[in-house]
Amino acid sequence: MSDINQIFKVETDKGEIKDAELLNIISNNNNEYAVYSIDNGDETSNLYASKIIIDENGKTKLVDLEDNSEKVAIIEIIKEMLNK
């Protein structure tokens, strides 16, 4: 999952499968995070970040950020990226 602008499928909270575009991969505290967008179909997109893990089968997976301090740290990194 290292090709920036790569399109991949994600499942939303509502169980819908949508196309997502990889915008960046960031590192923090020995973890990597995918920053990606999902088009809303109305000329707007939502921005997301998920932790990148390797599952027991060696496949790359994205998982939700569950720890609040982890969320805050990643949000701050993304804000810095957007302000450049």
C-alpha positions in Angstrom: 0.0 0.0 0.0 2.7 2.5 -0.9 1.4 3.9 -4.2 0.1 7.4 -3.4 -3.2 8.1 -5.3 -3.9 4.3 -5.4 -7.6 3.5 -5.5 -8.8 0.8 -3.1 -12.0 -0.5 -1.6 -13.2 0.3 1.9 -16.2 -0.7 3.9 -18.0 2.3 5.6 -19.6 2.3 9.0 -22.9 1.7 7.1 -21.6 -1.4 5.5 -21.2 0.2 2.0 -18.2 -0.6 -0.2 -16.7 2.5 -1.6 -13.6 3.5 -3.6 -11.0 5.4 -1.5 -8.0 7.3 -2.8 -4.7 7.0 -0.9 -3.3 10.5 -0.3 -0.4 9.8 2.0 1.2 7.3 4.4 2.4 8.8 7.7 4.5 7.3 10.5 4.1 8.0 14.2 5.4 6.0 17.2 6.6 3.1 15.0 3.2 2.7 13.3 2.1 3.6 9.8 -1.2 5.2 8.9 -3.0 5.6 5.6 -4.6 9.0 4.9 -7.2 8.6 2.3 -10.4 10.3 0.9 -13.8 8.9 -0.1 -15.7 10.9 -2.7 -19.2 11.8 -1.5 -20.6 12.0 -5.1 -21.4 15.7 -4.7 -18.0 17.3 -5.5 -16.9 16.9 -1.9 -14.8 14.2 -0.2 -14.3 13.1 3.4 -10.8 12.6 4.7 -9.9 9.5 6.8 -6.9 8.0 8.6 -6.5 4.3 9.5 -3.7 2.3 11.1 -2.0 0.0 8.6 -1.4 -3.5 10.0 -0.3 -6.9 8.6 -2.8 -9.6 9.5 -1.9 -13.2 10.3 -2.0 -14.1 6.6 0.5 -11.4 5.7 -2.1 -9.2 4.1 -2.2 -5.4 4.6 -5.3 -4.2 6.4 -6.6 -0.9 7.6 -8.0 -0.6 11.1 -9.8 2.2 12.9 -8.0 4.4 15.4 -9.4 3.4 18.7 -7.1 5.1 21.2 -8.0 8.7 21.7 -4.4 9.9 22.1 -3.5 8.1 18.9 -6.4 9.9 17.1 -5.3 13.3 18.4 -1.7 12.7 17.3 -2.7 11.7 13.8 -5.2 14.6 13.4 -2.4 17.0 14.4 0.0 15.5 11.8 -2.7 15.7 9.1 -3.4 19.4 10.0 0.3 20.1 9.6 0.3 18.4 6.2 -2.7 20.4 5.1 -1.2 23.7 6.2 2.0 23.3 4.1 
